[in-house]
Amino acid sequence: MGKFNLLLLASLAAKLAAAKDVYLDWNVTWVNASPDGFERPVIGINGQWPCPQIDVDVGDRLIVDVYNGLGNQSTGIHWHGFHQYATGVMDGASGVTQCPLAPGSHMQYHFDVNQTGTYWYHSHNMAQYPDGFRGPLIVHDPKAPFHYDEEFTMTLTDWYHRQMPDLLKEYESEENEAAFGGLEPVPNSALINDNSNTKIKVLPNKTYLVHIVCLGNWPGHTWVFDGHEMTVVEVDGIYTEPTPVGDKLLRIATGQRMSVLIHTKADASKNFAIWDTMDINMMFIFEGRPIPQGYNPNATAWLVYDEAKPLPPPPVFHELTPDHFIDDVLLVPLDKEPVLEPVQHQIIIDAFSTEIDGVKRFTVNNKTYIPQDVPTLYTANTIGAEFSSNPEVYGQVNPFIVKYGEVVEIVINNHHNNLHPWHLHGHQFQVLQRTPVDGGYFTGQYKNVSHTPIKRDTIMVQNHGHVVIRFRADNPGVWLLHCHVEWHVEAGLMATIIEAPETFPQSEHAPPKSHYDACAAYPDPSNGNAAGKQGLDLTGANTQIPAENHGAMYPPGKSSKAPSPPPQQPKPTTSASPAPAPTQQAPPPASGSAPVAPKPPAQPVEAIQPMTEAQPTDYYPEPVQPPAHDEPIYAHQDESDGPWPQPHTDHNHAQVGYGSDGPADVADTQDIKGPWPNPHADKSYAQVGGEPGETPIEVTNTDTKGSWPYPQSNDQYITEGDHTYHQHDDGPKDLPKGYEYWQQYERQE
């Protein structure tokens, strides 16, 4: 075996030794809480709220078993910022990459953690997350390119005293449209770490890495650590050149994340305030506008050096203007990736606010997003190659088809009088340019584009302005592109990127059992086009705005949006699940208050066992084995041996597997073709992957072709994902996901 392959295997072994499986067992239920002094029902996990922070290390595998104990509404969890490379079915967007999880049902999410930085998880179903169903997710990196002593997380959010279903009715009403132009309900308060009285203990003379997560519903946030300088080192999982903030301020939009370094004072002589304010310019506060009682756009927390010392008031700021802020588009990614070019596919989105049948709606190119009965990913994976690249089969989900490997440029023109944070699932994108407020719409001209533009997965687009972003379509799947203001999501400001449908069907997009079971709870089909039919027969597809567009509501009861839950039994605990991290426990109800949302008893689910549903065969096709009595094929006298389906290529001959009646022929300069497990040999090279019924992947004598998890060997090349190795290429620092599968097909030297 060549030196290069030995190095790869050694690197792999070190990586696997450090990786681990992180198992979580969650029961999603109602909890009572009063984060700002007003008690109300919220959506919690395992009877606790705030929802727990997830901490993992890069290289881990995260496995989360979720039971829906809400009682009246379906749910689903999106892992915000994770690309889900080759695991797009785990993205968690209800109606897009999965069927909604019905009450009384369970579902398992599992995926490799191959990114670093700051992320979060939240319900992606019927506006549930502003009612509390969200939390931070931190990926720790032992090789982080900056020094720090300790770290902590700080979440920023707006907060409402009323539940989202009631607020949505008000927002989408004809009365709101007529009286206030369809303005969004104003939140009651701002929260830091889902609390109005957060105290963060710090030690003197230490450098802290602070993970900032904006997990709110609507307005952006600005914050200050009084008396402490900040240095930006990460945004949306992208390491940046260390950027001191100085006398400027930082602004973060809903869905965005940022990490900063702060250095604490030399002594513990006093404590310092942390000040946060919501972007009041987004909320259009004016006379006559309904303002909730106790409205407070500001929140205060403290860096506590000495608990015996007093807690100071926050600093005072007057009106903030754009000149006060750092322009996050000017940040520089640490990897200094150059601008992707040339552009091979351009998508132009014109986003408008409008009224349809008296209801507040948003449109993408004059069409509002309408959820379909069949999840869009399931359509892409089951409709067949003849139709998968035809946008019509996906229904009114504003689909855009892109081919594998294309450099895609998306222009978003914001024709609305408010800001919109746009989030792309499945990718981080380069931000080439963004106009200021009233900066106008894209004319085809590029101005002041950085040679190494910042990358993000969520970007704020200014009112009556535009943004230009680019990414490479190297992650086949179905990915939402949407405004992350939850009011606007429910009002249809979404589009769908159908990426590389020409590569479908793909086994990694086939749902595991618990996801299929979730679909079985509904009468609607889970395959075919948007209407559950074949080809272009879209009879019955959803084309009207849903008459009822509500999220979960306490007290639980029947809902037209989900099947009635089955008779329930107490949910057993599982020894494999770690104890929940300490979080704020919901307080008992005050005398005379509304009933506390009880934790509903749950139907039994299978206990989490190592490798359950999350073993590699869920990610990659299971090898096809020959009959037990057959012997391994030896394709040439110098051929390395091994049982099928682990063929090897040596010299000018290739093993070509088993036919229906026994071993197939040995190939030299001829092609042997046919469906797997009869792979073909192309001259002196062989296909070494595939699954039943697939046409073999073409392999040439210049490079390997096909996408992971179908690696091929060609001379001295190895293809893994979007990267091709050879002896003169060191590759990335860390091996691509799935390398352990390649070693079964190692080329013999």
C-alpha positions in Angstrom: 0.0 0.0 0.0 1.3 3.4 -0.9 2.7 5.9 1.5 -0.2 8.3 0.8 -2.8 5.7 1.7 -1.0 4.8 4.9 -1.1 8.5 5.9 -4.8 8.7 5.2 -5.5 5.6 7.3 -3.4 6.9 10.2 -5.2 10.2 10.1 -8.5 8.4 10.0 -7.6 6.2 13.0 -6.7 9.3 15.1 -9.9 11.0 14.1 -12.1 8.0 14.9 -10.4 7.5 18.2 -11.5 10.9 19.4 -15.1 10.8 17.9 -18.0 9.6 20.0 -21.8 9.1 19.8 -23.8 11.7 21.7 -27.3 10.3 22.5 -30.2 12.5 23.7 -33.7 11.3 24.5 -36.3 14.1 24.4 -39.9 14.4 25.3 -41.4 17.6 23.9 -44.1 18.9 26.2 -45.8 21.9 27.7 -44.1 23.6 30.7 -45.1 26.7 32.6 -42.5 29.5 32.9 -42.2 33.2 33.6 -38.9 34.4 32.1 -39.8 38.1 32.4 -42.2 37.8 35.4 -45.3 36.9 33.3 -46.2 33.3 33.6 -47.3 31.4 30.5 -47.2 28.0 28.9 -44.1 27.3 26.8 -42.8 24.3 24.8 -40.0 22.6 26.7 -38.0 19.4 26.7 -38.2 16.7 29.3 -40.3 19.0 31.6 -37.7 21.7 31.5 -37.4 25.2 30.0 -35.3 26.9 28.7 -34.5 24.0 26.3 -31.1 22.5 27.0 -27.9 23.5 25.2 -26.3 20.7 23.2 -22.5 20.5 23.4 -20.6 18.2 21.0 -17.1 18.0 19.6 -16.3 18.1 15.9 -16.2 14.6 14.6 -19.0 13.3 17.0 -22.2 11.8 15.8 -25.4 13.3 17.3 -28.4 11.0 17.8 -31.6 12.6 19.2 -34.7 10.5 19.8 -37.7 12.8 19.9 -41.2 12.1 21.3 -44.0 14.5 20.6 -45.9 15.0 23.8 -47.6 18.3 22.8 -51.0 16.6 22.5 -52.5 18.7 19.8 -49.9 19.5 17.1 -47.3 17.9 15.0 -43.6 19.0 15.2 -40.1 18.6 13.8 -36.6 19.9 14.6 -34.3 21.8 12.2 -30.6 21.8 13.0 -29.9 25.4 12.0 -26.6 25.9 10.1 -25.8 22.2 9.7 -25.3 21.3 6.0 -26.4 17.7 6.5 -24.1 16.6 3.7 -25.4 13.2 2.5 -28.0 13.3 5.4 -30.5 15.8 3.9 -33.4 13.7 5.3 -32.3 14.9 8.8 -32.6 18.6 8.1 -35.9 18.6 10.0 -38.1 21.0 8.1 -41.7 19.7 8.2 -43.2 19.2 4.8 -39.9 19.7 3.1 -37.5 17.0 4.3 -39.8 15.0 6.5 -43.4 14.4 7.4 -44.4 16.3 10.6 -44.1 14.3 13.8 -47.6 13.6 15.0 -48.7 13.7 18.7 -47.9 10.5 20.5 -45.2 9.6 18.0 -41.4 9.5 18.0 -38.7 10.1 15.5 -34.9 9.8 15.5 -32.4 12.3 14.0 -28.8 11.3 13.5 -26.0 12.9 11.7 -22.2 13.4 11.8 -21.0 16.7 13.3 -18.4 17.7 10.7 -18.6 21.5 11.2 -17.3 23.7 14.0 -18.7 26.8 15.7 -22.1 28.1 16.9 -25.4 26.7 15.8 -28.9 26.2 17.2 -31.9 23.9 16.9 -35.5 24.8 16.7 -38.9 23.6 15.6 -39.5 24.1 11.9 -43.2 23.4 12.1 -46.1 25.9 12.3 -44.4 28.8 14.1 -43.7 26.8 17.3 -40.2 28.0 18.1 -41.2 31.5 19.3 -43.2 29.7 22.0 -40.0 28.3 23.4 -39.0 25.3 21.3 -35.4 26.2 20.6 -31.9 26.1 22.0 -28.2 26.6 21.3 -26.0 23.9 19.8 -22.2 24.4 20.2 -19.6 22.4 18.3 -16.3 22.5 20.2 -13.1 22.5 18.2 -9.8 21.4 19.9 -7.9 22.9 17.0 -9.7 26.3 17.1 -7.4 29.0 15.6 -7.5 31.3 18.6 -6.7 31.1 22.3 -9.2 31.3 25.1 -9.5 30.1 28.7 -13.2 29.6 29.1 -16.4 29.9 27.1 -20.1 30.6 27.6 -23.2 31.0 25.5 -25.5 34.0 25.4 -28.8 33.8 23.6 -30.8 36.9 22.5 -34.5 36.8 21.8 -37.8 38.7 21.7 -40.6 37.4 23.9 -44.3 37.4 23.7 -46.8 36.9 26.6 -49.4 35.4 24.2 -49.1 32.2 22.3 -48.3 32.2 18.6 -51.5 30.7 17.3 -53.5 33.7 18.7 -50.9 36.1 17.5 -50.9 34.6 14.0 -54.6 35.0 13.7 -54.2 38.6 14.6 -51.3 39.1 12.2 -53.0 37.5 9.3 -56.4 39.1 9.9 -58.1 41.5 7.5 -58.5 43.9 10.3 -54.7 44.1 10.9 -54.1 44.5 7.1 -56.7 47.3 6.9 -55.7 49.2 10.0 -52.0 48.8 10.2 -50.9 47.5 6.8 -50.3 44.0 8.1 -47.7 44.9 10.7 -46.3 42.2 12.9 -47.3 42.1 16.6 -44.9 43.9 18.9 -43.1 41.7 21.4 -43.4 42.3 25.2 -39.8 42.1 26.1 -36.2 41.1 25.2 -34.5 38.2 27.0 -30.9 37.2 27.5 -30.5 33.5 28.0 -34.3 33.3 28.2 -34.3 35.3 31.4 -34.6 39.0 32.4 -32.1 38.6 35.2 -29.1 36.6 33.8 -25.9 36.6 35.8 -22.7 35.2 34.2 -19.9 34.3 36.6 -16.5 35.3 35.3 -12.9 35.2 36.7 -10.4 38.0 36.4 -7.7 38.1 33.8 -9.2 35.4 31.6 -10.1 35.3 27.9 -13.6 34.1 27.2 -15.0 32.8 24.0 -18.7 34.0 23.9 -21.1 32.2 21.6 -23.9 34.6 20.7 -27.1 33.1 19.2 -30.1 35.2 18.1 -32.9 32.7 18.4 -35.7 35.2 18.3 -38.8 35.5 16.1 -38.5 38.9 14.5 -36.3 41.9 15.4 -32.5 41.9 15.3 -30.4 42.7 18.4 -27.5 44.9 19.5 -25.5 44.2 22.6 -22.6 45.6 24.6 -20.4 44.1 27.3 -19.9 47.3 29.3 -16.2 48.0 29.9 -15.0 45.0 27.8 -13.6 45.0 24.3 -14.9 42.4 21.8 -13.1 40.7 19.0 -15.1 38.8 16.3 -13.7 35.3 15.5 -16.6 33.4 14.0 -19.9 34.0 12.3 -22.4 31.3 11.4 -19.8 28.5 11.8 -17.2 30.3 9.7 -13.9 31.3 11.4 -13.0 34.9 10.6 -9.9 36.9 10.7 -9.9 38.3 14.3 -11.7 41.6 14.0 -11.7 44.0 17.0 -15.0 45.8 17.4 -13.4 48.9 19.0 -15.9 51.7 19.6 -18.4 50.2 17.1 -21.4 48.0 17.9 -22.4 44.6 16.7 -25.8 43.8 15.3 -27.2 40.3 14.9 -30.3 39.2 13.0 -32.6 36.3 13.9 -31.1 33.1 12.9 -27.5 34.4 12.9 -24.7 33.4 15.3 -21.4 35.0 16.2 -18.5 34.3 18.5 -16.4 37.0 20.2 -13.5 37.0 22.5 -13.5 39.2 25.6 -10.7 39.6 28.1 -11.8 40.1 31.7 -10.4 42.8 34.0 -7.3 42.2 36.1 -9.2 42.2 39.4 -12.7 41.5 40.8 -13.3 45.0 42.2 -16.7 45.5 40.4 -19.3 43.8 38.2 -20.3 44.9 34.7 -23.6 45.1 32.9 -24.5 43.5 29.6 -26.9 45.5 27.6 -29.1 44.3 24.8 -31.7 46.1 22.7 -34.1 45.0 20.0 -34.0 46.8 16.7 -37.0 49.1 17.2 -36.7 50.4 13.6 -38.0 47.0 12.5 -41.1 47.3 14.8 -42.5 50.6 13.5 -43.5 52.0 16.8 -45.9 54.9 16.3 -49.0 56.5 17.8 -52.0 54.3 17.5 -50.0 51.1 17.0 -51.0 48.4 19.4 -48.2 48.1 22.0 -48.4 45.3 24.6 -48.6 46.2 28.2 -45.1 46.4 29.9 -43.4 46.7 26.5 -39.6 46.9 27.0 -37.2 46.5 24.0 -34.1 46.3 26.3 -32.6 43.6 28.4 -29.9 43.6 31.0 -27.6 40.8 32.2 -24.3 41.0 34.2 -20.7 39.8 34.1 -20.3 38.9 37.8 -16.8 39.1 39.2 -17.9 39.2 42.8 -21.4 38.2 43.9 -21.0 40.5 47.0 -20.6 43.5 44.8 -23.6 45.5 43.5 -25.0 45.0 40.0 -24.6 48.3 38.0 -27.2 49.7 35.6 -26.6 49.3 31.9 -24.9 52.0 29.8 -27.1 54.6 28.2 -27.3 54.8 24.4 -29.2 57.3 22.3 -30.6 56.7 18.9 -28.5 54.3 16.9 -27.7 54.9 13.2 -25.9 52.6 10.6 -22.6 54.5 11.4 -22.6 53.0 14.9 -22.3 49.4 13.6 -19.6 47.2 12.1 -20.6 46.0 8.6 -20.5 42.2 8.9 -20.2 41.9 5.1 -16.7 43.3 5.5 -15.5 40.5 7.8 -12.9 38.2 6.2 -13.1 34.4 6.4 -10.0 32.8 7.9 -9.7 30.4 5.0 -9.7 33.3 2.5 -11.6 31.3 -0.1 -11.7 33.4 -3.3 -14.9 34.4 -5.1 -16.6 31.5 -6.7 -16.7 31.9 -10.4 -17.7 31.7 -13.1 -21.4 31.8 -12.3 -23.2 28.9 -14.1 -26.7 29.5 -12.7 -28.3 32.7 -11.6 -31.5 32.9 -9.5 -33.2 36.3 -9.1 -35.7 36.6 -6.3 -38.0 39.6 -6.0 -39.7 39.5 -2.6 -42.9 41.5 -2.1 -45.5 42.0 0.6 -49.1 41.7 -0.6 -52.6 40.7 0.4 -54.3 37.6 -0.9 -58.0 37.0 -0.2 -57.7 39.6 2.6 -54.8 37.8 4.3 -51.3 39.1 4.8 -48.9 37.2 2.5 -45.4 37.5 1.0 -44.4 36.4 -2.4 -41.3 35.2 -4.2 -41.5 36.3 -7.9 -45.2 36.9 -7.4 -46.0 33.5 -5.9 -46.6 32.8 -2.2 -45.2 29.5 -0.7 -47.9 26.9 -0.1 -47.0 23.7 1.8 -47.7 20.4 -0.1 -48.9 17.1 1.2 -45.8 15.2 0.0 -42.5 16.4 1.5 -40.5 18.0 -1.3 -37.4 15.8 -0.7 -39.6 12.7 -0.9 -40.9 13.9 -4.3 -37.4 14.5 -5.6 -36.4 11.0 -4.5 -39.4 9.1 -5.8 -40.7 10.9 -8.9 -38.1 9.4 -11.2 -35.4 10.8 -13.4 -37.8 11.8 -16.1 -39.5 14.4 -13.9 -37.2 15.2 -11.0 -35.7 18.2 -12.8 -39.2 19.6 -13.7 -40.2 22.3 -11.2 -43.9 21.6 -11.8 -43.9 18.3 -9.9 -43.0 20.0 -6.6 -46.1 22.2 -6.5 -46.3 25.8 -5.2 -43.1 25.7 -3.1 -41.3 28.2 -5.3 -38.8 25.6 -6.6 -35.5 26.4 -8.3 -33.6 23.6 -10.0 -29.8 23.6 -9.9 -27.4 21.0 -11.2 -24.6 19.3 -9.4 -21.4 21.2 -9.3 -22.8 24.5 -10.6 -21.7 27.8 -9.1 -25.1 29.3 -8.2 -25.6 33.0 -7.7 -28.8 34.2 -5.9 -29.9 37.8 -6.0 -32.5 38.8 -3.5 -34.3 42.1 -4.2 -36.3 43.2 -1.1 -39.2 45.3 -2.3 -40.6 45.5 1.2 -40.3 48.5 3.6 -38.6 46.3 6.3 -35.5 44.3 6.8 -35.4 40.5 6.1 -32.9 38.0 7.4 -32.6 35.3 4.7 -31.4 31.8 5.6 -30.3 29.0 3.3 -30.5 25.4 4.5 -27.7 23.0 3.4 -25.0 25.5 2.7 -22.9 28.4 3.7 -22.8 31.1 1.0 -20.4 33.9 0.0 -21.8 37.4 0.4 -20.6 39.4 -2.6 -22.5 42.6 -2.0 -25.3 44.1 0.0 -26.8 47.5 -0.4 -27.7 49.9 2.5 -31.3 50.8 3.2 -33.0 52.1 0.1 -30.0 51.0 -1.9 -32.0 49.8 -4.9 -32.4 46.6 -6.7 -29.8 44.6 -8.6 -28.9 45.9 -12.1 -26.2 43.4 -13.0 -23.5 45.6 -11.7 -21.1 44.5 -8.9 -19.5 47.1 -6.7 -16.6 46.8 -4.2 -16.7 42.9 -4.2 -14.1 41.5 -1.9 -11.7 38.9 -3.3 -12.3 36.8 -0.2 -15.9 37.5 0.7 -17.4 36.5 4.1 -19.5 33.3 4.2 -22.7 32.9 6.2 -25.9 30.9 6.1 -28.1 33.8 7.2 -27.8 37.4 5.8 -29.9 40.5 6.6 -31.3 42.2 3.4 -32.1 45.9 3.9 -35.4 47.3 3.0 -35.7 48.4 -0.7 -32.2 47.0 -1.3 -30.6 43.8 -2.4 -28.0 41.2 -1.6 -25.9 38.9 -3.9 -24.8 35.5 -2.6 -23.0 32.5 -4.2 -22.5 28.9 -3.4 -21.4 25.7 -5.1 -24.1 23.1 -5.6 -22.1 20.2 -4.1 -24.7 19.0 -1.6 -27.6 17.1 -3.4 -30.8 17.6 -1.6 -33.8 19.8 -1.1 -33.0 23.0 0.8 -35.3 25.8 1.9 -34.3 29.5 1.3 -36.5 31.7 3.4 -36.8 34.8 5.5 -36.2 33.8 9.1 -38.8 36.2 10.6 -41.3 33.6 11.7 -44.3 35.9 10.8 -43.0 36.0 7.2 -42.3 32.2 7.1 -46.0 31.6 7.9 -46.9 34.3 5.4 -45.1 32.4 2.5 -41.8 34.2 2.2 -39.9 31.0 1.2 -38.4 29.3 -1.8 -36.9 25.8 -2.3 -33.6 24.9 -3.9 -33.9 21.5 -5.6 -30.2 20.6 -5.8 -28.8 18.1 -8.2 -32.1 16.2 -8.9 -30.4 14.5 -11.8 -28.5 12.4 -9.2 -31.6 11.1 -7.5 -32.8 8.7 -6.3 -30.1 8.5 -3.6 -30.1 6.1 -0.8 -29.0 8.7 1.7 -32.2 10.6 1.1 -34.4 7.6 1.8 -35.9 8.1 5.3 -35.1 5.6 8.1 -37.9 3.7 9.7 -39.0 6.3 12.3 -39.4 8.9 9.6 -41.5 6.5 7.4 -43.6 5.8 10.5 -44.2 9.5 11.0 -45.6 9.7 7.5 -47.9 6.7 8.2 -49.7 8.7 10.8 -51.3 10.9 8.1 -53.7 10.0 5.3 -51.7 11.8 2.7 -49.3 10.0 0.4 -45.5 10.3 1.1 -44.2 9.7 -2.4 -44.8 10.9 -6.0 -45.3 14.5 -7.0 -46.7 17.2 -4.7 -50.2 15.7 -5.0 -49.0 12.2 -4.3 -49.4 11.2 -8.0 -47.1 10.3 -10.8 -45.6 12.6 -13.5 -47.3 15.9 -14.1 -50.7 14.8 -12.8 -51.0 17.4 -10.0 -54.7 17.0 -9.4 -55.4 17.7 -5.7 -52.1 19.5 -5.1 -52.4 22.4 -2.6 -52.9 25.7 -4.4 -54.8 27.7 -1.8 -53.6 29.4 1.3 -54.2 27.2 4.3 -57.5 28.2 5.9 -56.0 27.5 9.3 -52.3 28.2 9.9 -51.8 27.6 13.6 -49.0 26.2 15.7 -49.3 24.2 18.9 -51.7 25.6 21.5 -52.2 25.0 25.3 -54.3 23.5 26.6 -53.8 20.6 24.3 -56.8 19.3 22.3 -57.8 18.1 18.9 -56.4 19.9 15.9 -57.2 19.7 12.2 -53.5 19.9 11.5 -52.6 16.6 13.1 -54.2 13.2 13.7 -55.7 12.5 17.1 -53.0 11.0 19.4 -53.4 7.3 20.2 -54.0 6.2 23.8 -50.9 7.0 25.7 -48.8 5.2 28.2 -46.0 6.5 30.4 -42.8 6.9 28.4 -40.0 4.8 30.0 -36.6 6.4 30.6 -33.5 5.0 28.9 -30.3 4.4 30.6 -28.4 5.4 27.5 -29.6 9.0 27.8 -27.5 11.5 29.8 -29.0 13.4 32.6 -30.4 16.7 31.4 -28.1 19.7 31.9 -29.1 22.1 34.7 -31.6 24.6 33.3 -34.1 27.0 34.6 -37.0 24.9 36.0 -40.5 26.2 35.3 -41.9 27.9 38.5 -45.1 26.6 40.1 -48.2 28.4 39.1 -49.2 31.5 41.1 -52.4 31.3 43.0 -55.3 32.0 40.7 -53.2 31.7 37.5 -54.1 29.7 34.4 -53.6 25.9 34.7 -50.0 24.8 34.4 -49.4 22.9 31.2 -48.8 19.3 32.5 -46.3 17.0 31.0 -48.6 14.6 29.0 -47.9 10.9 29.4 -46.2 9.5 26.4 -46.5 6.4 24.3 -43.6 3.9 24.8 -40.8 4.2 22.3 -37.8 2.0 21.6 -35.0 2.5 23.9 -31.9 4.1 22.4 -29.2 1.5 21.9 -25.8 2.0 20.4 -26.0 2.1 16.6 -29.8 2.0 16.5 -31.0 3.6 13.3 -27.8 5.5 13.2 -25.4 2.9 12.0 -23.4 3.6 8.8 -25.8 1.5 6.7 -28.4 4.2 7.2 -26.0 6.7 5.5 -24.6 4.4 2.8 -25.9 1.5 0.8 -25.6 -1.8 2.5 -23.1 -4.0 0.5 -24.7 -6.6 -1.7 -23.3 -10.0 -0.7 -23.0 -13.0 -3.0 -24.4 -16.4 -2.1 -22.6 -17.9 0.8 -21.2 -20.9 -1.2 -19.5 -18.7 -3.8 -15.8 -18.1 -3.7 -14.1 -14.7 -4.1 -13.3 -13.7 -7.6 -9.7 -13.4 -8.7 -9.6 -11.2 -11.8 -6.0 -11.6 -12.6 -3.0 -13.5 -11.4 -1.7 -10.4 -9.7 -5.1 -9.2 -8.5 -5.6 -8.5 -4.8 -8.3 -10.8 -3.5 -11.2 -10.2 -1.2 -14.9 -11.1 -1.0 -17.4 -9.4 -3.3 -18.5 -6.5 -3.2 -15.1 -5.2 -2.4 -13.5 -5.3 -5.9 -10.0 -4.1 -6.5 -8.2 -2.9 -9.6 -4.7 -4.1 -10.3 -2.7 -3.7 -13.5 -5.0 -3.9 -16.5 -7.8 -6.1 -15.1 -10.7 -5.7 -12.9 -13.0 -7.8 -10.8 -16.5 -7.4 -12.1 -18.7 -9.2 -9.6 -21.4 -11.8 -9.7 -24.1 -12.3 -12.3 -27.4 -14.1 -11.8 -25.8 -17.5 -12.5 -22.5 -17.0 -10.9 -19.3 -15.0 -11.3 -19.2 -12.5 -14.1 -16.4 -12.1 -16.6 -13.0 -10.5 -16.0 -12.6 -7.2 -17.9 -9.5 -6.0 -19.6 -10.1 -3.5 -22.4 -13.7 -4.3 -22.8 -16.7 -2.8 -21.0 -19.0 -5.0 -19.0 -22.1 -3.1 -18.2 -25.4 -3.7 -16.4 -27.1 -3.0 -13.2 -25.4 -3.6 -9.9 -24.1 -6.0 -8.6 -22.6 -6.4 -12.1 -20.4 -3.3 -12.2 -18.6 -2.6 -15.4 -14.9 -2.1 -16.1 -13.8 0.7 -18.3 -10.5 -0.1 -19.8 -8.2 -0.6 -16.8 -10.5 0.9 -14.2 -13.4 -0.4 -12.3 -16.4 1.0 -10.5 -16.3 0.1 -6.8 -19.7 1.2 -5.5 -23.3 1.4 -6.2 -26.5 -0.3 -5.2 -29.1 -2.7 -6.6 -30.7 -1.5 -9.8 -28.3 1.4 -10.5 -26.5 1.9 -13.7 -22.8 1.7 -13.1 -20.9 5.0 -12.8 -18.7 5.9 -15.7 -15.0 6.0 -14.8 -12.4 7.4 -17.1 -8.7 7.1 -17.3 -8.2 10.8 -16.3 -10.3 11.2 -13.1 -12.9 9.5 -11.0 -16.6 10.4 -11.3 -19.7 10.0 -9.3 -20.6 11.3 -5.9 -20.0 10.0 -2.4 -20.9 7.4 -1.0 -19.8 5.8 -4.3 -16.0 6.2 -4.2 -14.0 5.0 -7.1 -10.3 4.2 -7.6 -8.5 5.6 -10.6 -4.7 5.4 -10.9 -3.6 7.4 -7.9 -6.8 9.3 -7.3 -9.4 8.9 -4.6 -12.7 10.8 -4.7 -14.5 11.6 -1.4 -17.4 14.0 -1.6 -16.3 17.1 -3.5 -12.6 16.5 -3.1 -10.3 14.4 -5.2 -7.0 13.3 -3.6 -3.8 12.2 -5.3 -0.3 11.8 -4.2 0.6 15.4 -4.6 -2.4 16.8 -2.8 -2.5 17.0 0.9 -6.2 17.7 1.0 -8.0 19.4 3.9 -6.8 19.2 7.5 -9.5 16.8 8.4 -10.6 13.9 6.3 -14.0 14.2 4.6 -17.0 12.5 6.3 -17.3 8.9 5.4 -13.6 8.1 4.8 -14.0 4.9 6.9 -16.3 3.6 4.2 -13.6 4.1 1.5 -11.1 1.9 3.3 -13.1 -1.1 2.3 -12.4 -0.2 -1.3 -8.7 0.8 -1.0 -6.7 0.6 -4.1 -3.9 -1.9 -3.9 -0.5 -0.6 -4.9 
